Amino acid sequence: MIENLVMTLMPNFKRLSGEFLHCLHDTFVMIGVSGTIAWFLGVILGIILVTTKKNGILDNKIVFTVANKVIDILRSIPFIILMVLLIPLSRFIVGTGSGLQGSFVALVFGTVPFFARQIESVLSDVDKGLIEAADAMGFSKHEIIFSVYLKESIPGITRVTMITFVSFIGITAIAGAIGAGGIGDFAVRYGYQMGYRDMIWLTVIVILIMISIFQFIGNLIIKKTTH
């Protein structure tokens, strides 16, 4: 019954299911590798921006200015152009400028600036009184960052991670332009170029499910850590 319904609504599914699963695997690899690296780098850059700005706990005008300008420049470059510019760097780091591995560097550079700004905004909202109290109690700069800034910002960091995840899924589709694969590339090849509209709907449904699961987990974390 269910199989017949699927075949009726998506007549090309059975023939292309193997290719779709392969592309879905590529998307998970991009999320797992590039997404994880981008998350850590974004958090680190966000911390640098907040702590080195004027009156920050690590006030450093030079470091702040450099980090701030680099992020602004990278954010201003359209992702498709950024991918092309980063091909030589991708070849140097991962040995190739195309394909799944070749997309890792571009995805990281395309995600980190946006996420770092989100983290900066979240950390800037931490109660200044808590920071001053921790400093008065003799906390080191390292302890203030981890025990105050990050601990108090877990709900906010989770929230902006969910926002960035949705954006990240979007740019993985663009990464298909350099042969990275992924379900976005699958939708373009089979849904747009070959006219299999059922495959476009399949891609949309799977993306919605992925985002819904991620948001559900994120909302649970926010609920557990909000006080």
C-alpha positions as CSV (number, residue, x, y, z in Angstrom):
1,M,0.0,0.0,0.0
2,I,2.6,2.5,1.1
3,E,5.0,1.4,-1.7
4,N,2.3,1.9,-4.3
5,L,1.5,5.3,-2.9
6,V,5.2,6.3,-3.1
7,M,5.5,5.0,-6.6
8,T,2.4,6.9,-7.7
9,L,3.6,10.2,-6.1
10,M,7.3,9.7,-7.0
11,P,7.6,7.5,-10.0
12,N,11.3,8.1,-10.4
13,F,12.1,7.2,-6.7
14,K,12.8,3.5,-7.1
15,R,15.2,4.0,-10.1
16,L,17.1,6.9,-8.5
17,S,16.9,5.9,-4.8
18,G,20.5,4.6,-4.8
19,E,21.8,7.9,-6.3
20,F,19.7,9.9,-3.8
21,L,21.0,8.0,-0.8
22,H,24.6,8.6,-2.1
23,C,23.9,12.3,-2.4
24,L,22.3,12.3,1.1
25,H,25.5,10.7,2.4
26,D,27.6,13.4,0.8
27,T,25.4,16.1,2.5
28,F,25.9,14.4,5.9
29,V,29.7,14.3,5.3
30,M,29.7,18.1,4.4
31,I,27.7,18.8,7.6
32,G,29.9,16.6,9.7
33,V,33.2,17.8,8.5
34,S,32.8,21.4,7.3
35,G,29.9,22.1,9.7
36,T,31.9,20.9,12.8
37,I,35.0,22.8,11.8
38,A,33.0,26.0,11.0
39,W,31.2,25.7,14.4
40,F,34.4,25.7,16.4
41,L,36.1,28.4,14.4
42,G,33.0,30.5,14.6
43,V,32.8,30.2,18.4
44,I,36.5,31.0,18.7
45,L,36.2,34.1,16.4
46,G,33.1,35.2,18.3
47,I,35.0,35.0,21.6
48,I,37.9,36.9,20.1
49,L,35.6,39.7,18.9
50,V,33.9,40.1,22.2
51,T,36.9,39.8,24.5
52,T,39.3,42.0,22.4
53,K,37.0,44.9,21.7
54,K,37.2,48.2,23.6
55,N,36.7,47.6,27.3
56,G,36.7,43.8,26.8
57,I,38.5,41.5,29.2
58,L,41.3,41.1,26.7
59,D,41.1,44.6,25.1
60,N,43.4,44.5,22.0
61,K,42.6,47.0,19.3
62,I,44.9,45.4,16.7
63,V,43.5,41.9,17.1
64,F,39.9,43.1,17.1
65,T,40.4,45.3,14.0
66,V,42.0,42.5,12.0
67,A,39.4,39.9,13.0
68,N,36.5,42.3,12.4
69,K,37.7,43.4,9.0
70,V,38.5,39.8,7.8
71,I,35.0,38.7,8.8
72,D,33.4,41.7,7.1
73,I,35.3,41.1,3.9
74,L,34.5,37.3,3.8
75,R,30.8,38.1,4.5
76,S,30.6,40.5,1.6
77,I,31.8,38.0,-1.0
78,P,29.0,35.9,-2.7
79,F,29.5,32.2,-1.9
80,I,29.8,31.1,-5.5
81,I,32.6,33.6,-6.1
82,L,34.3,32.7,-2.8
83,M,34.3,29.0,-3.9
84,V,36.2,29.9,-7.0
85,L,38.7,32.1,-5.2
86,L,39.4,29.4,-2.6
87,I,40.1,26.6,-5.2
88,P,43.9,27.1,-4.9
89,L,43.7,27.0,-1.1
90,S,41.5,23.9,-1.2
91,R,44.1,22.2,-3.4
92,F,46.8,23.1,-0.9
93,I,44.9,22.0,2.2
94,V,43.0,18.9,1.0
95,G,44.8,18.1,-2.3
96,T,41.9,19.0,-4.6
97,G,39.8,22.0,-5.6
98,S,36.7,20.1,-6.7
99,G,34.5,17.3,-5.6
100,L,33.3,16.5,-2.1
101,Q,36.6,17.1,-0.4
102,G,37.2,20.2,-2.4
103,S,34.1,21.8,-1.0
104,F,35.2,21.5,2.7
105,V,37.4,24.7,2.7
106,A,34.8,26.8,0.8
107,L,32.0,25.7,3.1
108,V,34.0,26.6,6.2
109,F,35.0,30.0,4.9
110,G,31.4,30.6,3.7
111,T,29.9,29.7,7.1
112,V,32.4,31.0,9.7
113,P,32.0,34.8,9.2
114,F,28.2,34.6,9.5
115,F,28.3,32.3,12.5
116,A,31.0,34.3,14.2
117,R,28.9,37.4,14.0
118,Q,26.0,35.5,15.6
119,I,28.2,34.3,18.4
120,E,29.5,37.8,19.0
121,S,26.0,39.1,19.3
122,V,25.1,36.3,21.8
123,L,28.2,36.7,24.0
124,S,27.7,40.5,24.0
125,D,24.3,40.0,25.7
126,V,25.9,38.3,28.8
127,D,25.2,40.3,31.9
128,K,28.2,42.6,32.5
129,G,27.5,42.3,36.2
130,L,28.3,38.6,36.1
131,I,31.6,39.3,34.3
132,E,32.6,42.0,36.8
133,A,31.6,39.7,39.7
134,A,33.8,36.8,38.3
135,D,36.7,39.2,37.9
136,A,36.3,40.5,41.5
137,M,36.3,36.9,42.7
138,G,39.7,36.3,41.1
139,F,38.6,34.3,38.0
140,S,41.3,34.2,35.3
141,K,40.5,35.4,31.8
142,H,40.2,31.8,30.7
143,E,37.8,31.0,33.5
144,I,35.6,34.0,32.7
145,I,35.4,33.0,29.0
146,F,34.4,29.4,29.8
147,S,32.5,29.8,33.1
148,V,30.7,33.0,32.4
149,Y,30.6,33.9,28.7
150,L,30.1,30.4,27.3
151,K,28.1,28.8,30.1
152,E,25.6,31.7,30.3
153,S,25.3,31.7,26.5
154,I,24.4,28.1,25.9
155,P,20.8,28.8,25.0
156,G,21.8,31.6,22.7
157,I,24.6,29.7,21.1
158,T,22.2,26.8,20.4
159,R,19.7,29.2,18.9
160,V,22.2,30.7,16.4
161,T,23.5,27.3,15.6
162,M,20.1,26.3,14.5
163,I,19.8,29.4,12.3
164,T,23.3,28.8,10.8
165,F,22.4,25.1,10.1
166,V,19.5,26.2,7.9
167,S,21.9,28.6,6.0
168,F,24.5,25.9,5.8
169,I,22.1,23.5,4.1
170,G,21.5,26.2,1.5
171,I,25.2,26.7,0.7
172,T,25.8,22.9,0.4
173,A,23.4,23.0,-2.5
174,I,25.5,25.8,-4.1
175,A,28.7,23.7,-3.5
176,G,27.3,21.3,-6.1
177,A,28.6,23.8,-8.7
178,I,32.1,22.4,-8.0
179,G,31.0,18.8,-8.1
180,A,30.6,18.5,-4.3
181,G,27.4,16.4,-4.7
182,G,24.8,16.5,-2.0
183,I,21.0,16.5,-2.2
184,G,21.0,20.1,-3.5
185,D,23.0,18.9,-6.5
186,F,20.7,15.9,-6.9
187,A,17.7,18.2,-7.1
188,V,19.4,20.4,-9.7
189,R,20.5,17.5,-11.9
190,Y,17.4,15.4,-11.7
191,G,14.7,17.9,-10.7
192,Y,15.7,20.9,-12.8
193,Q,17.8,19.7,-15.7
194,M,15.9,16.4,-16.3
195,G,12.5,17.7,-15.3
196,Y,11.8,15.1,-12.6
197,R,9.7,17.3,-10.3
198,D,9.0,14.4,-7.9
199,M,12.7,14.4,-7.1
200,I,12.6,18.1,-6.2
201,W,9.8,17.4,-3.8
202,L,11.7,14.4,-2.4
203,T,14.7,16.7,-1.7
204,V,12.5,19.4,-0.2
205,I,10.8,16.9,2.1
206,V,14.1,15.4,3.3
207,I,15.6,18.8,3.9
208,L,12.5,19.8,6.0
209,I,12.8,16.6,8.0
210,M,16.5,17.2,8.7
211,I,15.9,20.8,9.8
212,S,12.9,19.8,11.9
213,I,14.9,17.1,13.7
214,F,17.8,19.6,14.3
215,Q,15.5,22.3,15.6
216,F,13.7,19.8,17.9
217,I,17.0,18.8,19.4
218,G,18.1,22.4,19.7
219,N,14.8,23.4,21.4
220,L,15.3,20.7,23.9
221,I,18.8,22.0,24.7
222,I,17.5,25.5,25.0
223,K,14.7,24.4,27.4
224,K,17.2,22.4,29.6
225,T,19.7,25.2,29.8
226,T,17.5,28.3,30.1
227,H,17.4,29.5,33.7
